[in-house]
Amino acid sequence: MRRAESVMRRAEPAMRYVVPTGAGRPPITVLTTGRPPAGAGPRRAAEIAQSRALLRDLVRTVLGPGAARRVIAPAGQRPHLPGTRCGLSLAHTDRHLAAAVWPAGPVGVDIQEPPARLDPRLVRRCCGRPAGEREFCAVWTVQEAYAKATGLGMRSAFWQLPVSPEGDRGELGEVRWARLAHPVAALAVAWTDRHGVDPGRDSPAGPARTSSPC
């Protein structure tokens, strides 16, 4: 089963998770931390810098300092490690950062605190029915982790994926997912052995769409 251990990073509380992915394959490692103060400069720039630092810290731990120096994490694009099958993923909220590394293939991670106010239309679109904050976050994080693992983003119409708010693990076509226990947020990771999953064939949401969920 998954195990979580407390670690410290720059005096910020953090949690590290090791997620088994099957016999003979390396686990996924996920690291989360509370967001440090943004400091001076534009907020978006601070978010990017903090996320990159967390990801490189995690890659350094899992794969070594040489790999950490080769990470490419451009703003607005999927982070990657050139010349490898290794999957990398980032997520952030106003209060938390999350990073995931899987040496064997594509991975996606998402973290979400319960929002102060829910849009009923978005809840119905994602959950298929009215739902509370925690149910919505449990569904949304799995859906978005799927979109990141496949690399399809909004094109996958991920908010239509049939995800139950219950359970710790599941599958969506050729993508597997797991929910991870976090003290205050919903946290999920998704992974697939295939690079470039075909949404028309493999996604339970059906053919790719380009409309926005909002």
N, CA and C of each residue as an Amber inpcrd file, in Angstrom:
protein
   642
   0.8470000  -1.1950000   0.0000000   0.0000000   0.0000000   0.0000000
   0.8800000   1.2420000   0.0000000   0.2480000   2.4320000  -0.2000000
   0.9910000   3.6660000  -0.1900000   1.5070000   3.9210000   1.2000000
   2.6600000   4.6140000   1.2920000   3.1130000   5.0810000   2.5820000
   3.4660000   6.5470000   2.4500000   3.2390000   7.2870000   3.5240000
   3.5560000   8.7090000   3.5260000   4.4750000   8.9800000   4.6890000
   5.4670000   9.8260000   4.5020000   6.3800000  10.1650000   5.5660000
   6.5720000  11.6650000   5.5690000   6.6620000  12.2320000   6.7800000
   6.8660000  13.6630000   6.8950000   8.3170000  13.9900000   6.6170000
   8.5420000  15.0260000   5.8390000   9.8750000  15.5360000   5.5670000
   9.8280000  17.0380000   5.7340000  10.9750000  17.6640000   5.7350000
  11.0300000  19.1100000   5.8660000  11.7430000  19.7010000   4.6690000
  11.2400000  20.8110000   4.1790000  11.8770000  21.5130000   3.0740000
  11.8060000  22.9930000   3.3540000  12.9670000  23.5850000   3.6270000
  13.0390000  25.0190000   3.8770000  12.0320000  25.4500000   4.9320000
  11.9500000  24.6880000   6.0220000  11.0800000  24.9990000   7.1550000
   9.5990000  24.9190000   6.8110000   9.2360000  24.3820000   5.6460000
   7.8350000  24.2220000   5.2600000   7.4190000  22.7780000   5.4940000
   6.2450000  22.5550000   6.0910000   5.7940000  21.1700000   6.2720000
   5.5690000  20.5000000   4.9240000   6.0020000  19.2740000   4.7880000
   5.8740000  18.5640000   3.5120000   5.5080000  17.1210000   3.7720000
   4.9510000  16.4760000   2.7460000   4.6550000  15.0530000   2.8370000
   5.1440000  14.3740000   1.5750000   5.7280000  13.1930000   1.7660000
   6.2280000  12.4100000   0.6400000   5.4590000  11.1030000   0.5850000
   5.0270000  10.7420000  -0.6210000   4.2400000   9.5410000  -0.8370000
   4.9710000   8.6280000  -1.8260000   4.9020000   7.3290000  -1.5620000
   5.4440000   6.3390000  -2.4880000   4.2760000   5.4620000  -2.9390000
   3.9740000   5.4850000  -4.2350000   2.7730000   4.8440000  -4.7700000
   3.1670000   3.6350000  -5.6190000   2.8770000   2.4020000  -5.1730000
   3.1870000   1.2160000  -5.9840000   2.4160000   1.2260000  -7.2980000
   3.0540000   0.7570000  -8.3690000   2.4180000   0.7400000  -9.6880000
   2.3550000  -0.6530000 -10.3030000   2.7200000  -1.6960000  -9.5590000
   2.6510000  -3.0510000 -10.0840000   3.9950000  -3.7540000  -9.9960000
   3.9420000  -5.0750000 -10.0510000   5.1340000  -5.8950000  -9.9120000
   6.1530000  -5.5700000 -10.9990000   7.3970000  -5.4360000 -10.5950000
   8.4710000  -5.2330000 -11.5460000   8.6240000  -3.8170000 -12.0480000
   7.8030000  -2.8790000 -11.5520000   7.8890000  -1.5010000 -12.0140000
   8.1880000  -0.5860000 -10.8360000   8.9240000   0.4920000 -11.0730000
   9.2350000   1.4070000  -9.9680000   7.9870000   2.1380000  -9.4970000
   7.9770000   2.5740000  -8.2490000   6.8270000   3.3350000  -7.7520000
   6.8570000   4.7710000  -8.2380000   5.7240000   5.4250000  -8.0780000
   5.6430000   6.8690000  -8.2850000   5.9640000   7.5410000  -6.9520000
   6.7220000   8.6160000  -6.9900000   6.9930000   9.3910000  -5.7850000
   6.3240000  10.7570000  -5.9280000   5.5600000  11.1260000  -4.9050000
   4.8500000  12.4050000  -4.8900000   5.3170000  13.1980000  -3.6750000
   5.5670000  14.4740000  -3.8640000   5.9650000  15.3630000  -2.7730000
   5.0370000  16.5620000  -2.7490000   4.4910000  16.8700000  -1.5720000
   3.6590000  18.0620000  -1.4230000   4.2370000  18.9300000  -0.3190000
   3.9860000  20.2180000  -0.4100000   4.4330000  21.1400000   0.6250000
   3.5150000  22.3420000   0.6660000   3.4320000  22.9660000   1.8400000
   2.7390000  24.2370000   1.9200000   3.5220000  25.2830000   1.1510000
   2.8190000  26.1950000   0.4740000   3.5120000  27.1860000  -0.3460000
   4.2020000  28.2160000   0.5160000   5.5030000  28.4620000   0.2800000
   6.1920000  29.5410000   0.9880000   5.6700000  30.8850000   0.5370000
   5.9300000  31.9550000   1.3010000   5.4700000  33.2810000   0.8800000
   5.9930000  33.6290000  -0.4970000   5.1510000  34.2700000  -1.3030000
   5.5420000  34.5950000  -2.6720000   6.6540000  35.6270000  -2.7340000
   6.7390000  36.5140000  -1.7530000   7.7800000  37.5240000  -1.7600000
   7.5330000  38.5730000  -2.8260000   8.6070000  39.2390000  -3.2190000
   8.4770000  40.3060000  -4.2020000   8.3030000  39.7280000  -5.5950000
   7.7600000  40.5470000  -6.5040000   7.6200000  40.1270000  -7.8970000
   6.2310000  39.6420000  -8.1850000   5.9120000  39.4690000  -9.4630000
   4.5790000  38.9980000  -9.8480000   4.2600000  37.6440000  -9.2260000
   3.0130000  37.4590000  -8.8770000   2.6070000  36.2240000  -8.2140000
   2.8230000  35.0120000  -9.1000000   2.4950000  35.1280000 -10.3740000
   2.6420000  33.9920000 -11.2800000   4.0990000  33.5450000 -11.3750000
   5.0130000  34.5030000 -11.4480000   6.4320000  34.1680000 -11.5230000
   6.8770000  33.4270000 -10.2650000   6.3470000  33.8420000  -9.1130000
   6.6940000  33.1690000  -7.8620000   6.1720000  31.7380000  -7.8550000
   4.9500000  31.5370000  -8.3430000   4.3810000  30.1950000  -8.4060000
   5.2400000  29.2740000  -9.2630000   5.6680000  29.7790000 -10.4230000
   6.4790000  28.9670000 -11.3240000   7.8070000  28.6080000 -10.6840000
   8.4440000  29.5830000 -10.0540000   9.7400000  29.3390000  -9.4240000
   9.6220000  28.3290000  -8.2870000   8.5740000  28.4640000  -7.4650000
   8.3900000  27.5330000  -6.3550000   8.1120000  26.1240000  -6.8530000
   7.2870000  26.0040000  -7.8860000   6.9600000  24.6930000  -8.4390000
   8.1950000  24.0190000  -9.0280000   8.9890000  24.7720000  -9.7770000
  10.1950000  24.2100000 -10.3680000  11.1710000  23.7400000  -9.2930000
  11.3060000  24.5340000  -8.2340000  12.2260000  24.1560000  -7.1580000
  11.7810000  22.8590000  -6.4930000  10.4670000  22.7280000  -6.2530000
   9.9600000  21.5070000  -5.6340000  10.1970000  20.3010000  -6.5300000
   9.9250000  20.4410000  -7.8340000  10.1140000  19.3290000  -8.7580000
  11.5810000  18.9110000  -8.8190000  12.4840000  19.8670000  -8.9000000
  13.9010000  19.5160000  -8.9710000  14.3800000  18.8690000  -7.6740000
  13.8480000  19.3100000  -6.5340000  14.1730000  18.6530000  -5.2700000
  13.7550000  17.1840000  -5.3090000  12.5680000  16.9340000  -5.8400000
  12.0640000  15.5700000  -5.8930000  12.8640000  14.7230000  -6.8720000
  13.1530000  15.2550000  -8.0510000  13.9510000  14.5120000  -9.0320000
  15.3340000  14.2180000  -8.4660000  15.9130000  15.1520000  -7.7540000
  17.2290000  14.9410000  -7.1420000  17.1710000  13.7720000  -6.1560000
  16.0970000  13.6940000  -5.3890000  15.9510000  12.6120000  -4.4110000
  15.7510000  11.2570000  -5.0820000  14.9180000  11.2310000  -6.1380000
  14.5520000   9.9620000  -6.7730000  15.6040000   9.4900000  -7.7710000
  16.1400000  10.4160000  -8.5650000  17.0010000  10.0390000  -9.6930000
  18.4330000  10.5530000  -9.5910000  18.6980000  11.4380000  -8.6410000
  20.0560000  11.9310000  -8.4780000  20.2380000  13.3540000  -8.9650000
  21.3280000  14.0020000  -8.5350000  21.5560000  15.4100000  -8.8840000
  21.7550000  15.6500000 -10.3740000  22.3370000  14.6850000 -11.0870000
  22.5250000  14.8590000 -12.5220000  21.2090000  14.9990000 -13.2500000
  20.2330000  14.1580000 -12.8890000  18.9100000  14.2370000 -13.5090000
  18.2200000  15.5490000 -13.1640000  18.3790000  16.0050000 -11.9350000
  17.7270000  17.2490000 -11.5150000  18.2130000  18.4250000 -12.3420000
  19.4750000  18.4310000 -12.7240000  20.0130000  19.5330000 -13.5230000
  19.4900000  19.5150000 -14.9540000  18.9620000  18.3620000 -15.4170000
  18.4980000  18.2500000 -16.7980000  16.9970000  18.4610000 -16.9480000
  16.3070000  18.6670000 -15.8540000  14.8560000  18.8730000 -15.9260000
  14.5470000  20.1430000 -16.7110000  13.5910000  20.0350000 -17.6300000
  13.0970000  21.1890000 -18.3820000  11.6500000  21.4190000 -17.9590000
  11.3910000  22.5960000 -17.3980000  10.0410000  22.9040000 -16.9020000
   9.6460000  24.3070000 -17.3290000   9.3660000  24.4980000 -18.6250000
   8.9830000  25.8360000 -19.1080000   7.6000000  26.2310000 -18.6070000
   7.3940000  27.5160000 -18.4420000   6.0960000  28.0120000 -17.9800000
   5.0020000  27.6270000 -18.9660000   3.9040000  27.0780000 -18.4500000
   2.7600000  26.7540000 -19.2780000   2.8970000  25.4850000 -20.0860000
   3.9860000  24.7450000 -19.8960000   4.1820000  23.5040000 -20.6330000
   4.4940000  22.3590000 -19.6710000   4.3390000  21.1440000 -20.1860000
   4.5680000  19.9620000 -19.3740000   6.0630000  19.8110000 -19.0690000
   6.4490000  19.6500000 -17.7930000   7.8590000  19.4310000 -17.4940000
   8.3130000  18.0720000 -18.0120000   9.5900000  17.9490000 -18.3670000
  10.0810000  16.6780000 -18.8600000  11.5800000  16.5440000 -18.6280000
  12.0470000  15.3210000 -18.7570000  13.4550000  14.9830000 -18.6000000
  13.9230000  14.4060000 -19.9270000  14.6200000  15.1810000 -20.7470000
  14.9630000  14.7650000 -22.1060000  15.7280000  13.4350000 -22.1400000
  15.3950000  12.6310000 -23.1650000  16.1100000  11.3820000 -23.3880000
  15.7110000  10.2430000 -22.4800000  14.6000000  10.3870000 -21.7420000
  14.1570000   9.3320000 -20.8320000  12.6570000   9.1010000 -20.9920000
  12.1690000   7.9980000 -20.4110000  10.7350000   7.7270000 -20.3230000
  10.1180000   8.3420000 -19.0800000  10.9230000   8.9740000 -18.2740000
  10.4820000   9.4610000 -16.9680000   9.3610000  10.4870000 -17.1120000
   8.3020000  10.2990000 -16.3260000   7.2010000  11.2450000 -16.2980000
   7.3280000  12.2040000 -15.1300000   7.0530000  13.4800000 -15.3780000
   7.1030000  14.5270000 -14.3510000   5.7930000  15.2960000 -14.3700000
   5.3540000  15.7620000 -13.2040000   4.1110000  16.5360000 -13.1510000
   4.1430000  17.4990000 -11.9750000   3.4680000  18.6300000 -12.1520000
   3.3770000  19.6670000 -11.1280000   1.9310000  20.0870000 -10.9270000
   1.6230000  20.5540000  -9.7140000   0.3110000  21.1440000  -9.4280000
   0.4940000  22.1670000  -8.3180000  -0.3730000  23.1730000  -8.2910000
  -0.2890000  24.1460000  -7.2110000  -1.6450000  24.7790000  -6.9780000
  -1.8390000  25.2220000  -5.7470000  -2.9960000  26.0240000  -5.3590000
  -2.4480000  27.2540000  -4.6400000  -3.3280000  28.0660000  -4.0830000
  -2.8640000  29.2200000  -3.3160000  -2.0840000  28.7910000  -2.0770000
  -2.3370000  27.5760000  -1.5970000  -1.7360000  27.1610000  -0.3250000
  -0.7810000  25.9810000  -0.4290000  -0.7810000  25.2600000  -1.5490000
   0.0260000  24.0480000  -1.6300000   0.6800000  23.8820000  -2.9980000
   1.7880000  23.1480000  -2.9910000   2.4640000  22.7040000  -4.2050000
   2.5260000  21.1870000  -4.1750000   2.5240000  20.5610000  -5.3640000
   2.6850000  19.1120000  -5.4630000   3.5210000  18.7900000  -6.6890000
   4.3470000  17.7630000  -6.5700000   5.1610000  17.3020000  -7.6940000
   5.1600000  15.7810000  -7.6910000   5.2660000  15.1880000  -8.8820000
   5.2920000  13.7310000  -9.0130000   6.3600000  13.3240000 -10.0200000
   7.0130000  12.1860000  -9.7340000   8.0260000  11.6140000 -10.6240000
   7.7520000  10.1250000 -10.7580000   7.7040000   9.6490000 -12.0190000
   7.6090000   8.2090000 -12.2740000   8.6440000   7.8380000 -13.3330000
   9.6440000   7.0380000 -12.9930000  10.6870000   6.6960000 -13.9670000
  10.1930000   5.8910000 -15.1630000   9.0080000   5.2640000 -15.0560000
   8.5710000   4.3130000 -16.0840000   7.6470000   4.8900000 -17.1440000
   7.1610000   6.1240000 -16.9950000   6.2370000   6.6340000 -18.0010000
   5.4790000   7.8630000 -17.5470000   4.4810000   8.2890000 -18.3380000
   3.7400000   9.5210000 -18.0550000   2.9980000   9.4690000 -16.7250000
   2.9850000  10.5940000 -16.0300000   2.3290000  10.7060000 -14.7320000
   1.6800000  12.0810000 -14.6330000   0.6030000  12.1580000 -13.8580000
  -0.0500000  13.4350000 -13.5940000  -0.4180000  13.5300000 -12.1320000
  -0.2970000  14.7070000 -11.5450000  -0.6680000  14.9140000 -10.1480000
  -1.5430000  16.1470000 -10.0550000  -2.4860000  16.1430000  -9.1040000
  -3.2970000  17.3270000  -8.8600000  -3.6330000  17.4120000  -7.3840000
  -3.7200000  18.6420000  -6.8960000  -4.0590000  18.9080000  -5.4990000
  -5.0740000  20.0420000  -5.4680000  -6.0330000  19.9590000  -4.5500000
  -7.0970000  20.9660000  -4.4970000  -7.6560000  21.0490000  -3.0870000
  -7.6870000  22.2680000  -2.5300000  -8.3890000  22.4580000  -1.2610000
  -9.8710000  22.6850000  -1.5240000 -10.7290000  22.3280000  -0.5790000
 -12.1600000  22.6130000  -0.7660000 -12.3770000  24.1080000  -0.9880000
 -13.0610000  24.4910000  -2.0570000 -13.2550000  25.9160000  -2.3490000
 -14.2510000  26.5540000  -1.3940000 -14.1280000  27.8610000  -1.2380000
 -15.0560000  28.5940000  -0.3750000 -16.4640000  28.5910000  -0.9610000
 -16.5440000  28.5700000  -2.2890000 -17.8460000  28.5680000  -2.9620000
 -17.7640000  27.7000000  -4.2070000 -18.7590000  26.8600000  -4.3890000
 -18.7970000  25.9670000  -5.5470000 -19.7580000  26.4960000  -6.6050000
 -19.3660000  26.3970000  -7.8530000 -20.2540000  26.7030000  -8.9660000
 -21.0960000  25.4540000  -9.2380000 -22.3990000  25.4980000  -9.0220000
 -23.2310000  24.3010000  -9.2150000 -23.1300000  23.7110000 -10.6180000
 -22.9330000  24.5800000 -11.6280000 -22.8160000  24.0660000 -12.9970000
 -21.5510000  23.2450000 -13.1720000 -20.4470000  23.7250000 -12.5940000
 -19.1920000  22.9870000 -12.6890000 -19.2780000  21.6700000 -11.9280000
 -19.9440000  21.6900000 -10.7740000 -20.1010000  20.4680000  -9.9830000
 -20.8790000  19.4210000 -10.7740000 -21.9910000  19.8220000 -11.3890000
 -22.7810000  18.8740000 -12.1830000 -21.9890000  18.3620000 -13.3770000
 -21.2010000  19.2400000 -13.9890000 -20.4310000  18.8360000 -15.1560000
 -19.3710000  17.7940000 -14.7940000 -18.7440000  17.9670000 -13.6410000
 -17.6750000  17.0490000 -13.2400000 -18.2140000  15.7850000 -12.5620000
 -19.2200000  15.9590000 -11.7110000 -19.7010000  14.8480000 -10.8920000
 -20.9590000  14.1790000 -11.4550000 -21.6450000  14.8520000 -12.3970000
 -22.8550000  14.2860000 -12.9630000 -24.0840000  14.4680000 -12.1010000
 -23.9250000  15.1460000 -10.9730000 -25.0240000  15.3580000 -10.0290000
 -24.5760000  16.4010000  -9.0210000 -25.4800000  16.9270000  -8.1960000
 -25.0600000  17.8370000  -7.1260000 -24.1270000  17.1100000  -6.1530000
 -23.1300000  17.8070000  -5.6390000 -22.1610000  17.1940000  -4.7300000
 -21.5960000  18.2550000  -3.7990000 -21.0970000  17.8150000  -2.6520000
 -20.4760000  18.7140000  -1.6970000 -19.0370000  19.0260000  -2.0730000
 -18.4100000  19.8690000  -1.2770000 -17.0570000  20.3220000  -1.5720000
 -16.0610000  19.1780000  -1.6340000 -16.1000000  18.3150000  -0.6440000
 -15.1110000  17.2330000  -0.5980000 -15.3240000  16.2300000  -1.7300000
 -16.5750000  15.9230000  -2.0380000 -16.8500000  15.0190000  -3.1560000
 -16.3550000  15.6210000  -4.4640000 -16.6430000  16.9050000  -4.6610000
 -16.2060000  17.5690000  -5.8780000 -14.6830000  17.5230000  -6.0110000
 -13.9650000  17.8620000  -4.9470000 -12.5020000  17.8670000  -4.9940000
 -11.9470000  16.4650000  -5.2380000 -12.5820000  15.4460000  -4.6510000
 -12.1270000  14.0680000  -4.8610000 -12.2480000  13.6650000  -6.3280000
 -13.3240000  14.1040000  -6.9710000 -13.5320000  13.7860000  -8.3890000
 -12.6190000  14.6350000  -9.2700000 -12.5930000  15.9350000  -9.0190000
 -11.8380000  16.8560000  -9.8680000 -10.3530000  16.5100000  -9.9150000
  -9.7610000  16.1970000  -8.7670000  -8.3170000  15.9240000  -8.7490000
  -7.9710000  14.6870000  -9.5650000  -8.8040000  13.6520000  -9.5240000
  -8.5530000  12.4740000 -10.3600000  -8.6960000  12.8370000 -11.8340000
  -9.7360000  13.5910000 -12.1660000  -9.9600000  13.9760000 -13.5640000
  -8.7900000  14.8000000 -14.1100000  -8.3120000  15.7570000 -13.3200000
  -7.2240000  16.5980000 -13.8150000  -5.8950000  15.8380000 -13.8470000
  -5.6760000  14.9380000 -12.8820000  -4.4640000  14.1170000 -12.9310000
  -4.4620000  13.2590000 -14.1930000  -5.6300000  12.7590000 -14.5890000
  -5.7560000  12.0090000 -15.8470000  -5.3490000  12.8700000 -17.0310000
  -5.8650000  14.1000000 -17.0810000  -5.5620000  14.9880000 -18.2010000
  -4.0690000  15.2670000 -18.2980000  -3.4040000  15.3810000 -17.1640000
  -1.9630000  15.6290000 -17.1630000  -1.1860000  14.3760000 -17.5700000
  -1.6060000  13.2170000 -17.0690000  -0.8940000  11.9760000 -17.3940000
  -0.9600000  11.6650000 -18.8830000  -2.0980000  11.9400000 -19.5070000
  -2.2430000  11.6790000 -20.9390000  -1.6250000  12.7730000 -21.7930000
  -1.3890000  13.9420000 -21.1860000  -0.8610000  15.0560000 -21.9540000
  -1.8980000  15.7460000 -22.8100000  -3.1760000  15.4070000 -22.6140000
  -4.2350000  15.9370000 -23.4670000  -4.8510000  17.2240000 -22.9360000
  -4.7240000  17.4680000 -21.6370000  -5.2730000  18.6860000 -21.0710000
  -6.7590000  18.8240000 -21.3520000  -7.1670000  20.0410000 -21.7370000
  -8.5780000  20.3180000 -21.9740000  -9.1360000  19.5170000 -23.1470000
  -8.2740000  19.0860000 -24.0700000  -8.7470000  18.3350000 -25.2350000
  -9.3670000  16.9950000 -24.8590000  -9.0640000  16.5020000 -23.6400000
  -9.6050000  15.2070000 -23.2250000 -11.0150000  15.3110000 -22.6620000
 -11.5530000  16.5500000 -22.5340000 -12.8530000  16.7380000 -21.8730000
 -12.8730000  15.9790000 -20.5510000 -11.7930000  16.1580000 -19.7710000
 -11.5910000  15.3360000 -18.5770000 -12.6980000  15.4870000 -17.5430000
 -13.4020000  16.6230000 -17.5490000 -14.4710000  16.8230000 -16.5690000
 -15.6630000  15.9030000 -16.8130000 -15.6860000  15.1820000 -17.9330000
 -16.7560000  14.2270000 -18.2020000 -16.3720000  12.7930000 -17.8160000
 -15.1500000  12.5840000 -17.3630000 -14.7300000  11.2310000 -17.0080000
 -15.5640000  10.6990000 -15.8420000 -16.0300000   9.4600000 -15.9270000
 -16.8600000   8.8930000 -14.8630000 -16.0200000   8.4650000 -13.6700000
 -15.8610000   9.3730000 -12.7160000 -15.0420000   9.1120000 -11.5280000
 -15.9240000   9.1530000 -10.2940000 -15.8400000   8.1160000  -9.4660000
 -16.5760000   8.0950000  -8.2060000 -15.7820000   8.8520000  -7.1390000
 -16.4700000   9.5590000  -6.2510000 -15.7530000  10.2320000  -5.1590000
 -15.2770000   9.2530000  -4.0900000 -15.6770000   8.0030000  -4.1870000
 -15.2900000   6.9870000  -3.2110000 -14.1330000   6.1450000  -3.7450000
 -13.3860000   5.5320000  -2.8350000 -12.3320000   4.5960000  -3.2120000
 -10.9710000   5.2490000  -3.3300000  -9.9340000   4.4290000  -3.1720000
  -8.5610000   4.9170000  -3.2060000  -7.8900000   4.7280000  -4.5600000
  -8.3970000   3.8020000  -5.3820000  -7.7660000   3.5030000  -6.6620000
  -8.8140000   3.1950000  -7.7170000  -8.4190000   3.3780000  -8.9820000
  -9.3230000   3.0420000 -10.0660000  -8.6090000   3.0960000 -11.3980000
  -9.3730000   2.8530000 -12.4650000  -8.8350000   2.8860000 -13.8240000
  -9.7760000   3.6660000 -14.7320000  -9.1840000   4.3720000 -15.6860000
  -9.9260000   5.0770000 -16.7270000  -9.2750000   4.6880000 -18.0520000
  -9.8240000   3.6760000 -18.7000000  -9.1730000   3.1410000 -19.8860000
  -7.8180000   2.5640000 -19.5210000  -6.7610000   3.0470000 -20.1570000
  -5.4150000   2.5670000 -19.8760000  -4.6960000   3.4230000 -18.8380000
  -5.4280000   4.3270000 -18.2250000  -4.8560000   5.1810000 -17.1850000
  -5.3260000   4.6960000 -15.8240000  -4.3850000   4.5280000 -14.9120000
  -4.7270000   4.1630000 -13.5360000  -4.5380000   5.3620000 -12.6280000
  -5.2730000   5.3950000 -11.5330000  -5.1710000   6.5250000 -10.6210000
  -5.2300000   6.0660000  -9.1680000  -4.7400000   6.9370000  -8.2880000
  -4.7870000   6.6720000  -6.8430000  -5.0150000   7.9900000  -6.1140000
  -5.8310000   7.9440000  -5.0800000  -5.9970000   9.0850000  -4.1870000
  -5.0390000   8.9140000  -3.0110000  -4.4520000  10.0240000  -2.5850000
  -3.4730000  10.0090000  -1.5100000  -4.0010000  10.8160000  -0.3320000
  -3.7820000  10.3120000   0.8700000  -4.3040000  10.9690000   2.0700000
  -3.4980000  12.2240000   2.3760000  -4.1840000  13.3570000   2.4280000
  -3.5510000  14.6410000   2.7440000  -4.3640000  15.2990000   3.8500000
  -3.7220000  15.9960000   4.7910000  -4.4640000  16.5440000   5.9380000
  -5.5780000  17.5230000   5.5850000  -5.3810000  18.3710000   4.5730000
  -6.3620000  19.4260000   4.3140000  -6.8140000  19.5240000   2.8670000
  -6.2280000  18.7710000   1.9730000  -6.5460000  18.9110000   0.5500000
  -6.8440000  17.5560000  -0.0740000  -7.5260000  17.5850000  -1.2230000
  -7.6720000  16.3830000  -2.0490000  -6.4210000  16.2670000  -2.9190000
  -5.8730000  15.0600000  -3.0220000  -4.6270000  14.8400000  -3.7510000
  -4.7520000  13.5380000  -4.5260000  -4.4220000  13.5830000  -5.8230000
  -4.5350000  12.3840000  -6.6550000  -3.3920000  12.3310000  -7.6550000
  -3.0410000  11.1090000  -8.0430000  -2.0120000  10.8810000  -9.0450000
  -2.5550000   9.8820000 -10.0630000  -2.1800000  10.0610000 -11.3260000
  -2.6020000   9.1480000 -12.3950000  -1.3880000   8.8030000 -13.2390000
  -1.4080000   7.5980000 -13.8380000  -0.2550000   7.1770000 -14.6350000
  -0.6910000   6.2000000 -15.7220000   0.1220000   6.1050000 -16.7660000
  -0.1470000   5.1940000 -17.8660000   1.1630000   4.6970000 -18.4430000
   1.1710000   3.4620000 -18.9280000   2.3690000   2.8990000 -19.5570000
   2.5730000   3.4410000 -20.9590000   1.5320000   4.0210000 -21.5320000
   1.5940000   4.4660000 -22.9210000   1.8420000   5.9550000 -23.0180000
   2.7270000   6.3520000 -23.9120000   2.9470000   7.7550000 -24.2300000
   1.9640000   8.1400000 -25.3340000   1.2660000   9.2680000 -25.1240000
   0.3460000   9.7410000 -26.1580000  -0.8900000   8.8730000 -26.2770000
  -1.6450000   8.7170000 -25.1750000  -2.8800000   7.9340000 -25.2000000
  -3.8550000   8.5570000 -26.1850000  -4.4810000   7.7220000 -27.0020000
  -5.4640000   8.1700000 -27.9930000  -6.7970000   8.4080000 -27.2960000
  -7.2550000   9.6670000 -27.1470000  -8.4770000   9.9250000 -26.3970000
  -9.7060000   9.3210000 -27.0450000  -9.7140000   9.1810000 -28.3690000
 -10.8840000   8.6310000 -29.0340000 -11.0580000   7.1560000 -28.7650000
  -9.9510000   6.4590000 -28.4820000 -10.0430000   5.0220000 -28.2740000
  -9.9680000   4.6360000 -26.8060000  -9.1640000   5.3580000 -26.0360000
  -8.8600000   4.9080000 -24.6890000  -9.6070000   5.6590000 -23.5930000
 -10.0420000   6.8740000 -23.8590000 -10.6570000   7.6660000 -22.8150000
 -12.1250000   7.3190000 -22.6550000 -12.5690000   7.0340000 -21.3980000
 -14.0000000   6.7910000 -21.1820000 -14.8480000   8.0090000 -21.4910000
 -14.2370000   9.1930000 -21.6220000 -15.0050000  10.3900000 -21.9410000
 -15.3390000  10.4530000 -23.4240000 -14.7640000   9.5740000 -24.2320000
 -15.0730000   9.5600000 -25.6560000 -14.1260000  10.4350000 -26.4350000
 -14.4970000  10.8010000 -27.6720000 -13.6120000  11.5860000 -28.5310000
 -13.2270000  12.9160000 -27.8920000 -12.0530000  13.4140000 -28.2840000
 -11.5590000  14.6630000 -27.7340000 -12.4850000  15.8140000 -28.0840000
 -12.6200000  16.7520000 -27.1290000 -13.4100000  17.9490000 -27.3510000
 -12.5690000  19.1590000 -26.9820000 -12.9920000  20.3000000 -27.4250000
 -12.1940000  21.4930000 -27.1900000 -12.9200000  22.5550000 -26.3830000
 -14.1340000  22.2820000 -25.9400000 -14.8850000  23.2720000 -25.1770000
 -14.3170000  23.3920000 -23.7670000 -14.5720000  24.5380000 -23.1210000
 -14.0840000  24.7810000 -21.7740000 -15.0690000  24.2510000 -20.7450000
 -14.5590000  23.7930000 -19.5630000 -15.4570000  23.3090000 -18.5250000
 -16.1240000  24.4300000 -17.7600000 -15.7200000  25.6740000 -17.9720000
 -16.2660000  26.7700000 -17.1800000 -17.2500000  27.6090000 -17.9920000
